[in-house]
Amino acid sequence: MAKDHFVIPVFVPHNGCPFQCIFCNQNQITGQADNPDPAAVDAQISTYLDTIGDRGRQVLVGFYGGSFTGIEQKKQAEYLSVVLPYMNTGKVQGVRISTRPDFIDDDVLDFLRLNGVTQIELGIQSFDDAVLLSAQRGYTSLLAQNASVLIRKRGFLLGHQFMIGLPGDSWDSLKRTVDISLKLQPDMIRIYPAVVVKDTPMERMSAYAPLTLDEAIRRTAYMLDRFLPHHITVLRVGLHPPQDNSSIVRGPYHPSFRHLVNVERWKIRIRSMLKCIGPQSIKEIYVNTAQACCIYEQKECDKAQIYPVEWIDPNNVRLVTSENQKILLSLNMRISN
Ligand code: SF4
């Protein structure tokens, strides 16, 4: 299937951020990347647009890398003014920024609206005050909730970014975080498992134990199972591969984290289905080609004939049991972009 949504990513680091979240290596953020020149951003957008062509596609420009609304407003305006001509000519349909919840208020939203921003992602991390405090995020859960309400009220698309497994985080706080997020109706989410990065306050916290990879997979699978039925777009699951592998000291980093989470979600469903059908085994499995790799990794399916096909929806799987019972499982497996 041809891709019809594109995000042109522009990296704008928040140099001189006045905070020190325990998981963040500010030197890495501020030392390795300079703010790009607006002319360079313009050239980047133009090159991307040439590459992707213009038939039936939606294009966003996404400003990532830090708290966009924390940088000098004159600089924000310079970046956004680069995108406006592309929006006016219909070549770009929107602008996405990411920022901290405490860098949002009515004036900020007025400015963003005027300058073409359509989507705002908030680095929430957790809606649990104890977790926010231990992570030294510098705002409360209530403030993050109010910022979310304001963004939605003003007609922007809302994104929530979560970091799971921070000090003090637990299944209970995770469930509360998901409950609160769902009430705020985000349009999109990202989930990052917390890892210990070199030269961060977290590296010096000897008592802190990051999640194991298995636990991070289980918690992320739980989150997807809560968010996806509400048609919330999952923009990202798992950390981007680091430029330097040695920058991650410990924690649940895996280059195929998203795939492992999907395997886990299949495992849960197939096991619960097998419980329902009793002593029968699975004889045949019809699965969308894109999801077949997850099925090959299921122990319960190793004796089954697996048929990767295009005609079955990626959210569904069709099973034939040893007693020829035909079962259509609706899994809501898709991770959309
Ligand atoms: S993660 Fe925290 S410390 Fe790092 S740039 Fe963002 S707000 Fe600043």
Boltz pocket constraint, residues with backbone or C-beta under 6 A from the ligand:
constraints:
  - pocket:
      binder: B
      contacts: [[A, 14], [A, 17], [A, 18], [A, 19], [A, 20], [A, 21], [A, 24], [A, 25], [A, 26], [A, 29], [A, 65], [A, 66], [A, 67], [A, 100]]
      max_distance: 6.0
